[in-house]
Amino acid sequence: MFDPLFSLKGKRTLITGGAGSLGTLIAHSFAERGAIVTVQDLDKARVDAVKDSIVKNRANVFTIAADLSSASECKVVVEEANQLMGGLDIVVNTAGINRRKPISEVTEDDFDAIVSVNMKAIYFISQAAHPIMKAAGGGVIVNMSSLSARYSFNTISVYAATKAAVSSITRSTAREWAKDKIRVNCIEPSVIKTDFTKPLWGEPHRTKWFDETTPIGRLSNPDEIIGSVIFLATDASSYITGQSIVIDGGILSGGDWDSYA
């Protein structure tokens, strides 16, 4: 039996980027805990595959295949999810893309593509969810940011900038919407071992760097992120809003200057 503080039973949840590795896991985890889930992603075949896998667990699940790069489409997705589920209690924004290039090689198309999904979509998904949640007496938004919002890495300058923006948007929306009983928080994880990040952890020298720099001594697995998402989405965090939870295995806790002695 689940602790009622962490209950998601009957909570109508929209998960953007829900066919990605992390989004899929979140969808499964929420459905297992009784949530009604709408999975959004760009490709219909992928969201349908997620639905099929969740239906096997006898969960209520809906899918929306849509591009979130425009504000109007974000609004359509939120309104459709609201209609499909008969309400909207939680939004989990996991949609994101990256194009890894040195700053000197980033094109305007690269810049616009990353910003439109990682920053613009979260902003306008949240904006569209606000009046629905306000009218219902409140809600929760959980955004997926990144450790790169506060710790720089090579070749991901635009991605990092958008994630810093996500953390900032989280604070702004939390501040403005607290009066409407809408809580907004975000998670800033280090590299999670998913298909999305495989170009990083698939390189031995980068894995070595993370293993040696991270106090815990390794990268995180996707299931190590889920607990924080559930915590922020449920009544267990009822007095928390506008915050960023860093999940980095201790990277930001400091360094060991004797480690190479």
PEDA-V865697 format. One record per pair of residues at least 4 apart in sequence whose ideal C-beta (glycine too) atoms are under 6 Angstrom apart, sorted by the first residue. I is the first residue (numbers start at 1). J is the second residue. Records with the same first field share a line. If there is no record, write none. Layout:
# PEDA-V865697
I->J + J
This chain:
# PEDA-V865697
2->6 + 7
5->235 + 236
6->230 + 234 + 236
8->30 + 33 + 34 + 35
9->34
11->35 + 89 + 90
12->36 + 85 + 87 + 88 + 89
13->30 + 35 + 37 + 90
14->38 + 81 + 91
15->23 + 26 + 27 + 39 + 92
16->40 + 93 + 95 + 125
17->23 + 94 + 95
18->23 + 27 + 39 + 40 + 41
19->41 + 46 + 47 + 50
21->194 + 195 + 222
22->94 + 194 + 222
23->94
24->50
25->222
26->92 + 229
27->37 + 39 + 50
29->226
30->35 + 37
31->35 + 37 + 54 + 57 + 59
36->60 + 85
37->61
38->62 + 81 + 84 + 85
39->47 + 50 + 63
40->64 + 77
41->46 + 47
42->67
44->48 + 65
47->63 + 65
51->61 + 63
54->59 + 61
62->84
64->77 + 80
66->73 + 77
67->73
68->74 + 95 + 121
69->116
71->124
74->121 + 124 + 125 + 128
75->128
78->128 + 129
82->88 + 132
88->132
89->139
90->140 + 233
91->129 + 141
92->142
93->122 + 125 + 143
94->144
95->117 + 121
96->118
97->114 + 117
98->159
99->110
100->155 + 156
101->105 + 106 + 155
102->155
103->157
106->110 + 111
111->158
112->116
114->118 + 158 + 159 + 162
115->119 + 162
116->120
117->121
118->162
119->162 + 165
121->125
122->143 + 166
123->169
126->141 + 173
129->133
130->134
133->139 + 182
134->180
138->181 + 182
139->182
140->183 + 233
141->184
142->185 + 229 + 232 + 233
143->166 + 170 + 186
144->187
145->149 + 163 + 166 + 167 + 186 + 188
146->163 + 188
147->151 + 188 + 190 + 248
148->153 + 156 + 160 + 163
149->163 + 164 + 167 + 188
156->160
167->186 + 244
170->184 + 186
171->242
173->177 + 184
174->184 + 241 + 242
177->182
178->241
183->241
184->241
185->232 + 243
186->244
187->228 + 245
188->244 + 246
189->225 + 247
190->248 + 251
191->197 + 200 + 219
192->220 + 222
193->201 + 219 + 221
194->222
197->201
198->202
200->206
201->207 + 219
209->213
210->214 + 219
211->217 + 218
214->249 + 251
215->250
216->249 + 250
220->224
228->245
231->236 + 237
232->237
248->252
